[in-house]
């Protein structure tokens, strides 16, 4: 006999601080990406994100999230396409550059346009060119689901990793 209680109507309030939550999330190692696009005026935009994940093989879907407060939110929310560039182990400086504020992030960065115009970064371990399929407002972020129209990867290339607030370029096999 399977008896279960009805789910609570609301989540319990957190029993931890924002810092504790952030530190716990940091224990999950991730890859590092730079999400790129063109805004309505055709200007290049891009940002470092580690919130990337696969969703579905059929159809091919991926997701990533962006803070509602991000200056690039209007471009990503209203644009039809973007690219997710999975960084290689030797691209730590690029990750830091695209996380910085107040600079031209693309100055001197080698890239070429993908099939829908979103910049593909030279040397990336993998790229996913996505149609901006759907968006979900959750908390202080928007979750973007992209339908992958084209992807590429470099065999044998090591990825850039992020764990506990630090980048890692080597990993045990």
KETORLO-659420 format. One record per residue: residue in three letters; residue number from 1; x, y, z of N, C-alpha, C in turn. Coordinates in nm, 4 decimals. Layout:
# KETORLO-659420
   code   pos        n_x        n_y        n_z       ca_x       ca_y       ca_z        c_x        c_y        c_z
    ALA   NUM          X          Y          Z          X          Y          Z          X          Y          Z
...
END
This chain:
# KETORLO-659420
   code   pos        n_x        n_y        n_z       ca_x       ca_y       ca_z        c_x        c_y        c_z
    UNK     1     0.0841    -0.1179     0.0000     0.0000     0.0000     0.0000     0.0885     0.1241     0.0000
    UNK     2     0.0610     0.2157    -0.0906     0.1406     0.3369    -0.1040     0.0596     0.4555    -0.0545
    UNK     3     0.0951     0.5030     0.0625     0.0251     0.6215     0.1137     0.1236     0.7376     0.1126
    UNK     4     0.0785     0.8493     0.0638     0.1644     0.9676     0.0624     0.0833     1.0871     0.1076
    UNK     5     0.1553     1.1787     0.1655     0.0933     1.3031     0.2108     0.0811     1.3993     0.0948
    UNK     6    -0.0179     1.4846     0.0959    -0.0264     1.5852    -0.0104     0.0923     1.6802    -0.0004
    UNK     7     0.1372     1.7311    -0.1130     0.2516     1.8233    -0.1075     0.2131     1.9518    -0.0351
    UNK     8     0.3095     2.0157     0.0286     0.2786     2.1437     0.0942     0.2355     2.2477    -0.0088
    UNK     9     0.1521     2.3397     0.0317     0.1012     2.4424    -0.0591     0.2100     2.5418    -0.0986
    UNK    10     0.3043     2.5661    -0.0098     0.4141     2.6597    -0.0357     0.5448     2.6002     0.0163
    UNK    11     0.6533     2.6411    -0.0451     0.7848     2.5989     0.0036     0.8109     2.6620     0.1395
    UNK    12     0.8859     2.5905     0.2207     0.9271     2.6466     0.3498     1.0276     2.7588     0.3247
    UNK    13     1.0332     2.8570     0.4112     1.1337     2.9630     0.3933     1.2745     2.9044     0.4075
    UNK    14     1.3722     2.9601     0.3388     1.5082     2.9081     0.3476     1.5610     2.9121     0.4904
    UNK    15     1.6376     2.8113     0.5244     1.7001     2.8042     0.6569     1.8482     2.8370     0.6463
    UNK    16     1.8865     2.9114     0.5423     2.0264     2.9414     0.5137     2.0357     3.0812     0.4545
    UNK    17     2.1564     3.1360     0.4571     2.1784     3.2696     0.4012     2.2052     3.2600     0.2513
    UNK    18     2.1989     3.3746     0.1842     2.2298     3.3796     0.0418     2.3743     3.3348     0.0181
    UNK    19     2.4647     3.3715     0.1078     2.6058     3.3314     0.0950     2.6202     3.1794     0.1073
    UNK    20     2.5488     3.1203     0.2034     2.5542     2.9743     0.2197     2.5006     2.9047     0.0943
    UNK    21     2.3942     2.9583     0.0375     2.3366     2.9000    -0.0831     2.4367     2.9084    -0.1983
    UNK    22     2.4959     3.0250    -0.2149     2.5942     3.0454    -0.3217     2.7138     2.9515    -0.3053
    UNK    23     2.7626     2.9370    -0.1816     2.8760     2.8482    -0.1557     2.8402     2.7025    -0.1852
    UNK    24     2.7195     2.6621    -0.1500     2.6762     2.5242    -0.1778     2.6647     2.5019    -0.3290
    UNK    25     2.6096     2.5995    -0.4015     2.6009     2.5875    -0.5477     2.7395     2.5763    -0.6099
    UNK    26     2.8368     2.6442    -0.5503     2.9738     2.6413    -0.6010     3.0390     2.5048    -0.5936
    UNK    27     2.9820     2.4135    -0.5179     3.0363     2.2782    -0.5089     3.0002     2.1932    -0.6306
    UNK    28     2.9120     2.2440    -0.7155     2.8775     2.1738    -0.8386     2.9701     2.2247    -0.9482
    UNK    29     3.0600     2.1403    -0.9953     3.1530     2.1790    -1.1013     3.0776     2.1901    -1.2338
    UNK    30     3.1092     2.2929    -1.3089     3.0444     2.3143    -1.4378     3.1483     2.3457    -1.5442
    UNK    31     3.1051     2.3394    -1.6674     3.1826     2.3945    -1.7757     3.1567     2.5443    -1.7800
    UNK    32     3.2273     2.6138    -1.8663     3.2126     2.7585    -1.8787     3.1770     2.7906    -2.0236
    UNK    33     3.0770     2.8761    -2.0415     3.0348     2.9152    -2.1754     3.0374     3.0665    -2.1898
    UNK    34     3.0389     3.1086    -2.3145     3.0112     3.2482    -2.3476     2.8934     3.2442    -2.4435
    UNK    35     2.7852     3.3108    -2.4045     2.6657     3.3175    -2.4875     2.6745     3.4465    -2.5678
    UNK    36     2.6569     3.4354    -2.6991     2.6734     3.5496    -2.7885     2.5507     3.5680    -2.8774
    UNK    37     2.5323     3.6910    -2.9228     2.4209     3.7231    -3.0132     2.4493     3.8592    -3.0762
    UNK    38     2.3526     3.9037    -3.1536     2.3525     4.0409    -3.2064     2.2251     4.1069    -3.1552
    UNK    39     2.2365     4.2321    -3.1117     2.1163     4.3022    -3.0676     2.0397     4.3549    -3.1888
    UNK    40     1.9306     4.4247    -3.1649     1.8448     4.4727    -3.2737     1.9188     4.5653    -3.3699
    UNK    41     2.0216     4.6351    -3.3208     2.1013     4.7243    -3.4054     2.2150     4.6506    -3.4753
    UNK    42     2.2274     4.5203    -3.4524     2.3327     4.4418    -3.5157     2.4637     4.4385    -3.4400
    UNK    43     2.4665     4.5026    -3.3218     2.5888     4.5039    -3.2416     2.6086     4.3695    -3.1721
    UNK    44     2.7356     4.3317    -3.1560     2.7688     4.2064    -3.0897     2.7502     4.2175    -2.9390
    UNK    45     2.6907     4.1154    -2.8794     2.6782     4.1078    -2.7343     2.7230     3.9688    -2.6910
    UNK    46     2.7715     3.9603    -2.5694     2.8142     3.8315    -2.5174     2.8422     3.8393    -2.3697
    UNK    47     2.8304     3.7254    -2.3031     2.8538     3.7191    -2.1589     2.8959     3.5786    -2.1186
    UNK    48     2.9716     3.5717    -2.0114     3.0140     3.4434    -1.9555     2.9004     3.3854    -1.8734
    UNK    49     2.8746     3.2564    -1.8922     2.7678     3.1887    -1.8174     2.8094     3.0449    -1.7889
    UNK    50     2.7783     2.9978    -1.6692     2.8020     2.8566    -1.6385     2.6703     2.7846    -1.6101
    UNK    51     2.5605     2.8472    -1.6472     2.4271     2.7901    -1.6219     2.3756     2.7108    -1.7409
    UNK    52     2.4635     2.6542    -1.8194     2.4281     2.5808    -1.9413     2.3993     2.4338    -1.9102
    UNK    53     2.2998     2.3767    -1.9800     2.2686     2.2351    -1.9618     2.1905     2.1836    -2.0824
    UNK    54     2.1965     2.0528    -2.1021     2.1149     1.9908    -2.2061     1.9730     1.9715    -2.1537
    UNK    55     1.8759     1.9700    -2.2446     1.7358     1.9502    -2.2091     1.6791     1.8278    -2.2800
    UNK    56     1.7014     1.8187    -2.4112     1.6372     1.7145    -2.4909     1.7231     1.6809    -2.6122
    UNK    57     1.7213     1.5526    -2.6506     1.7881     1.5122    -2.7738     1.6962     1.5256    -2.8946
    UNK    58     1.5652     1.5050    -2.8723     1.4682     1.5118    -2.9816     1.3444     1.5873    -2.9363
    UNK    59     1.3277     1.7128    -2.9712     1.4186     1.7922    -3.0531     1.5440     1.8305    -2.9731
    UNK    60     1.6502     1.8730    -3.0418     1.7727     1.9102    -2.9702     1.7556     2.0440    -2.8974
    UNK    61     1.7498     2.0379    -2.7641     1.7272     2.1578    -2.6830     1.8351     2.1706    -2.5757
    UNK    62     1.8736     2.2945    -2.5484     1.9651     2.3278    -2.4394     1.9052     2.4448    -2.3616
    UNK    63     1.9580     2.4681    -2.2418     1.9110     2.5829    -2.1634     2.0285     2.6560    -2.1006
    UNK    64     2.0020     2.7799    -2.0649     2.0951     2.8625    -1.9876     2.0107     2.9696    -1.9203
    UNK    65     2.0654     3.0375    -1.8215     1.9864     3.1406    -1.7535     2.0651     3.2706    -1.7425
    UNK    66     1.9896     3.3789    -1.7305     2.0454     3.5137    -1.7264     1.9715     3.5958    -1.6217
    UNK    67     2.0458     3.6722    -1.5448     1.9862     3.7609    -1.4450     1.8944     3.8618    -1.5122
    UNK    68     1.7780     3.8835    -1.4506     1.6848     3.9841    -1.5038     1.7488     4.1218    -1.5118
    UNK    69     1.8463     4.1474    -1.4226     1.9104     4.2785    -1.4154     2.0209     4.2972    -1.5196
    UNK    70     2.0553     4.1937    -1.5962     2.1642     4.2026    -1.6937     2.1330     4.3067    -1.8007
    UNK    71     2.2319     4.3869    -1.8355     2.2148     4.4892    -1.9387     2.1790     4.4270    -2.0730
    UNK    72     2.2223     4.3046    -2.0962     2.1965     4.2379    -2.2240     2.0616     4.1657    -2.2283
    UNK    73     1.9841     4.1718    -2.1200     1.8561     4.1002    -2.1160     1.7645     4.1358    -2.2335
    UNK    74     1.7435     4.2639    -2.2671     1.6523     4.2941    -2.3786     1.6963     4.2292    -2.5102
    UNK    75     1.8258     4.2294    -2.5369     1.8750     4.1711    -2.6618     1.8496     4.0210    -2.6664
    UNK    76     1.8757     3.9510    -2.5565     1.8538     3.8064    -2.5551     1.7044     3.7727    -2.5501
    UNK    77     1.6276     3.8486    -2.4749     1.4840     3.8193    -2.4626     1.4090     3.8434    -2.5933
    UNK    78     1.4533     3.9415    -2.6711     1.3818     3.9779    -2.7931     1.4453     3.9239    -2.9208
    UNK    79     1.5664     3.8726    -2.9104     1.6358     3.8226    -3.0284     1.5876     3.6840    -3.0680
    UNK    80     1.6064     3.6494    -3.1947     1.5603     3.5193    -3.2438     1.6654     3.4100    -3.2312
    UNK    81     1.7936     3.4467    -3.2232     1.9010     3.3480    -3.2207     2.0136     3.3899    -3.1269
    UNK    82     2.0869     3.2917    -3.0800     2.2096     3.3136    -3.0036     2.2981     3.1914    -3.0208
    UNK    83     2.4233     3.2060    -2.9796     2.5174     3.0940    -2.9834     2.5735     3.0725    -2.8437
    UNK    84     2.5934     2.9467    -2.8101     2.6572     2.9101    -2.6840     2.7923     2.8505    -2.7200
    UNK    85     2.8978     2.9168    -2.6738     3.0350     2.8763    -2.6999     3.0901     2.8112    -2.5739
    UNK    86     3.1170     2.6810    -2.5776     3.1743     2.6098    -2.4631     3.3247     2.6322    -2.4684
    UNK    87     3.3783     2.6924    -2.3618     3.5185     2.7320    -2.3644     3.6133     2.6152    -2.3430
    UNK    88     3.7278     2.6246    -2.4102     3.8355     2.5277    -2.3960     3.9229     2.5675    -2.2764
    UNK    89     4.0037     2.4735    -2.2295     4.0865     2.4947    -2.1104     4.1781     2.6160    -2.1220
    UNK    90     4.2196     2.6512    -2.2436     4.3110     2.7650    -2.2603     4.2384     2.8986    -2.2785
    UNK    91     4.1078     2.9033    -2.2511     4.0309     3.0259    -2.2728     3.9844     3.0940    -2.1435
    UNK    92     4.0588     3.0743    -2.0350     4.0246     3.1373    -1.9065     4.0187     3.2904    -1.9198
    UNK    93     4.1159     3.3491    -1.9882     4.1183     3.4955    -2.0042     3.9937     3.5443    -2.0779
    UNK    94     3.9467     3.4658    -2.1738     3.8251     3.5017    -2.2468     3.7032     3.4986    -2.1543
    UNK    95     3.6950     3.3972    -2.0680     3.5852     3.3884    -1.9711     3.5846     3.5116    -1.8813
    UNK    96     3.7014     3.5514    -1.8339     3.7118     3.6689    -1.7463     3.6766     3.7961    -1.8222
    UNK    97     3.7190     3.8062    -1.9469     3.6895     3.9246    -2.0289     3.5391     3.9422    -2.0477
    UNK    98     3.4674     3.8328    -2.0800     3.3242     3.8423    -2.1053     3.2416     3.8502    -1.9768
    UNK    99     3.3074     3.8394    -1.8614     3.2408     3.8603    -1.7327     3.2633     4.0034    -1.6827
    UNK   100     3.3586     4.0744    -1.7433     3.3920     4.2108    -1.7016     3.2868     4.3099    -1.7499
    UNK   101     3.2775     4.4222    -1.6796     3.1840     4.5289    -1.7162     3.2606     4.6486    -1.7708
    UNK   102     3.1932     4.7243    -1.8547     3.2479     4.8514    -1.9002     3.3588     4.8422    -2.0036
    UNK   103     3.3706     4.7279    -2.0726     3.4717     4.7144    -2.1769     3.4043     4.6648    -2.3050
    UNK   104     3.4751     4.6808    -2.4168     3.4304     4.6204    -2.5415     3.4764     4.4750    -2.5368
    UNK   105     3.3876     4.3862    -2.5044     3.4234     4.2457    -2.4832     3.4759     4.1790    -2.6099
    UNK   106     3.4359     4.2269    -2.7263     3.4767     4.1644    -2.8523     3.6037     4.2239    -2.9120
    UNK   107     3.6568     4.3315    -2.8545     3.7768     4.3955    -2.9099     3.8928     4.2955    -2.9121
    UNK   108     3.9435     4.2697    -3.0315     4.0575     4.1796    -3.0463     4.0256     4.0314    -3.0311
    UNK   109     3.8985     3.9962    -3.0185     3.8594     3.8565    -3.0008     3.8249     3.7968    -3.1372
    UNK   110     3.8932     3.6884    -3.1727     3.8687     3.6247    -3.3017     3.7359     3.5494    -3.2992
    UNK   111     3.6520     3.5798    -3.3994     3.5207     3.5159    -3.4095     3.4717     3.5257    -3.5536
    UNK   112     3.3694     3.4490    -3.5839     3.3041     3.4590    -3.7146     3.1543     3.4375    -3.6941
    UNK   113     3.0730     3.4895    -3.7877     2.9276     3.4761    -3.7699     2.8805     3.3331    -3.7963
    UNK   114     2.7883     3.2877    -3.7133     2.7243     3.1588    -3.7349     2.6141     3.1721    -3.8380
    UNK   115     2.5362     3.0672    -3.8556     2.4336     3.0649    -3.9609     2.3269     3.1725    -3.9438
    UNK   116     2.3057     3.2190    -3.8203     2.2059     3.3244    -3.7975     2.2691     3.4555    -3.7522
    UNK   117     2.4006     3.4655    -3.7656     2.4699     3.5902    -3.7334     2.5305     3.5976    -3.5955
    UNK   118     2.4945     3.5086    -3.5039     2.5532     3.5117    -3.3692     2.7017     3.4762    -3.3789
    UNK   119     2.7875     3.5481    -3.3070     2.9308     3.5235    -3.3152     2.9706     3.3870    -3.2573
    UNK   120     3.0550     3.3157    -3.3329     3.1152     3.1909    -3.2863     3.2608     3.2215    -3.2550
    UNK   121     3.3036     3.1903    -3.1341     3.4374     3.2258    -3.0877     3.5402     3.1230    -3.1326
    UNK   122     3.6497     3.1725    -3.1869     3.7580     3.0855    -3.2315     3.8148     3.0099    -3.1110
    UNK   123     3.8450     2.8828    -3.1321     3.9081     2.8024    -3.0273     3.8143     2.7401    -2.9270
    UNK   124     3.6842     2.7622    -2.9407     3.5886     2.7035    -2.8459     3.5899     2.5513    -2.8586
    UNK   125     3.5677     2.4831    -2.7471     3.5619     2.3366    -2.7473     3.4381     2.2879    -2.8213
    UNK   126     3.3296     2.3636    -2.8126     3.2048     2.3298    -2.8808     3.1239     2.4568    -2.8996
    UNK   127     3.0372     2.4555    -3.0008     2.9439     2.5658    -3.0218     2.8061     2.5090    -3.0506
    UNK   128     2.7054     2.5804    -3.0007     2.5654     2.5458    -3.0239     2.4973     2.6706    -3.0777
    UNK   129     2.4479     2.6631    -3.2002     2.3771     2.7757    -3.2601     2.2285     2.7503    -3.2415
    UNK   130     2.1632     2.8426    -3.1714     2.0282     2.8170    -3.1213     1.9248     2.9178    -3.1684
    UNK   131     1.8054     2.8663    -3.1960     1.6853     2.9461    -3.2117     1.6319     2.9707    -3.0710
    UNK   132     1.5955     3.0939    -3.0401     1.5470     3.1331    -2.9071     1.4035     3.0821    -2.8904
    UNK   133     1.3887     2.9553    -2.8545     1.2600     2.8859    -2.8554     1.1631     2.9320    -2.7461
    UNK   134     1.2123     2.9430    -2.6222     1.1224     2.9828    -2.5123     1.2014     3.0409    -2.3963
    UNK   135     1.1285     3.1122    -2.3119     1.1856     3.1769    -2.1937     1.0922     3.1563    -2.0761
    UNK   136     1.1507     3.1356    -1.9595     1.0731     3.1139    -1.8374     1.1251     3.2062    -1.7283
    UNK   137     1.0377     3.2882    -1.6736     1.0738     3.3757    -1.5622     1.0716     3.2945    -1.4339
    UNK   138     1.1845     3.2887    -1.3657     1.1945     3.2183    -1.2374     1.2857     3.2962    -1.1453
    UNK   139     1.2314     3.3381    -1.0322     1.3124     3.4112    -0.9348     1.3727     3.5357    -0.9967
    UNK   140     1.5041     3.5543    -0.9748     1.5710     3.6733    -1.0273     1.6380     3.6484    -1.1625
    UNK   141     1.6058     3.5345    -1.2264     1.6640     3.4995    -1.3558     1.5559     3.4644    -1.4579
    UNK   142     1.5958     3.4629    -1.5828     1.5136     3.4116    -1.6917     1.5873     3.2897    -1.7465
    UNK   143     1.5147     3.1801    -1.7617     1.5705     3.0580    -1.8191     1.5393     3.0599    -1.9686
    UNK   144     1.6431     3.0496    -2.0493     1.6292     3.0471    -2.1947     1.6426     2.9029    -2.2427
    UNK   145     1.5497     2.8590    -2.3256     1.5593     2.7280    -2.3898     1.5849     2.7529    -2.5374
    UNK   146     1.6943     2.6981    -2.5858     1.7305     2.7142    -2.7254     1.7160     2.5849    -2.8024
    UNK   147     1.6588     2.5945    -2.9221     1.6526     2.4797    -3.0119     1.7776     2.4847    -3.0994
    UNK   148     1.8595     2.3828    -3.0875     1.9890     2.3821    -3.1555     1.9698     2.3560    -3.3048
    UNK   149     2.0159     2.4524    -3.3850     2.0075     2.4406    -3.5301     2.1370     2.3842    -3.5891
    UNK   150     2.2488     2.4090    -3.5208     2.3773     2.3546    -3.5644     2.4695     2.3477    -3.4437
    UNK   151     2.5495     2.2419    -3.4368     2.6503     2.2312    -3.3312     2.7785     2.1745    -3.3903
    UNK   152     2.8876     2.2073    -3.3235     3.0202     2.1593    -3.3627     3.1001     2.1364    -3.2359
    UNK   153     3.1995     2.0487    -3.2437     3.2902     2.0303    -3.1306     3.4276     1.9896    -3.1799
    UNK   154     3.5264     2.0097    -3.0938     3.6647     1.9756    -3.1246     3.7004     1.8480    -3.0480
    UNK   155     3.7224     1.7394    -3.1180     3.7584     1.6133    -3.0530     3.8850     1.6286    -2.9698
    UNK   156     3.8810     1.5721    -2.8489     3.9989     1.5677    -2.7633     4.0350     1.6974    -2.6936
    UNK   157     3.9589     1.8021    -2.7130     3.9901     1.9309    -2.6504     3.9384     1.9317    -2.5069
    UNK   158     4.0216     1.9733    -2.4131     3.9800     1.9812    -2.2733     3.8987     2.1079    -2.2494
    UNK   159     3.7914     2.0985    -2.1695     3.7082     2.2156    -2.1410     3.7629     2.2981    -2.0248
    UNK   160     3.7228     2.4231    -2.0209     3.7477     2.5071    -1.9042     3.6424     2.4712    -1.8005
    UNK   161     3.6838     2.4514    -1.6755     3.5924     2.4115    -1.5688     3.5837     2.5205    -1.4629
    UNK   162     3.4730     2.5221    -1.3891     3.4503     2.6197    -1.2825     3.3961     2.5464    -1.1607
    UNK   163     3.4602     2.5688    -1.0461     3.4188     2.5018    -0.9222     3.4614     2.5869    -0.8036
    UNK   164     3.3695     2.6075    -0.7116     3.4023     2.6801    -0.5886     3.4559     2.8203    -0.6115
    UNK   165     3.4072     2.8863    -0.7180     3.4492     3.0239    -0.7446     3.5829     3.0351    -0.8163
    UNK   166     3.6365     2.9223    -0.8662     3.7664     2.9243    -0.9344     3.7589     2.8474    -1.0657
    UNK   167     3.8442     2.8886    -1.1594     3.8571     2.8188    -1.2867     3.9589     2.7069    -1.2727
    UNK   168     3.9355     2.5997    -1.3455     4.0275     2.4860    -1.3513     4.0494     2.4509    -1.4969
    UNK   169     4.1741     2.4222    -1.5301     4.2058     2.3898    -1.6687     4.2552     2.2472    -1.6857
    UNK   170     4.2693     2.1753    -1.5775     4.3074     2.0347    -1.5862     4.2097     1.9539    -1.5035
    UNK   171     4.1866     1.8330    -1.5488     4.0989     1.7449    -1.4739     4.1521     1.6029    -1.4833
    UNK   172     4.1347     1.5250    -1.3789     4.1853     1.3872    -1.3837     4.1028     1.3024    -1.4802
    UNK   173     4.1672     1.2063    -1.5401     4.0981     1.1169    -1.6324     4.0694     0.9859    -1.5636
END
